[in-house]
Amino acid sequence: MSADGWLEGKSRHSANDPIAVISGFSQNEFMDETEILEKLHRLVVTDSHLERNSLALELSDKKETRLFQLLVELIQRPELIKNRGTLVHCLRNYDCSPIVSTLVELAETGNFEVSAEAVIILDEQRLR
């Protein structure tokens, strides 16, 4: 899913579906589909690094599946090159096997935080 198409990935479960309700609980908090979509949108469009990081951490903690591709795209934005450590950290909650080459590149060329986070993911997920 592209950053521009963040809205396209609708959930297969409704708010009345017990599976969606149960899986939506994390730390006693439920985010409905509208709130999730709003947060994904804000993540993509905000100019605030603090807001972006906060949203990424919150959605990553909830293991929001649509977040993975957005994180990858945000990490690759040239204007965020000095502000992507938290975004890389958030990738830990996802299977990163599709982006091994990206992680290796980040480990080799990123600043200390980015490099360390990429190495941790590669090691924890046994991707190298």
Beta strands, then each sheet from edge to edge (+ up, - down):
strand 1: 25-26
strand 2: 29-30
sheet 1: 1+ 2-
end
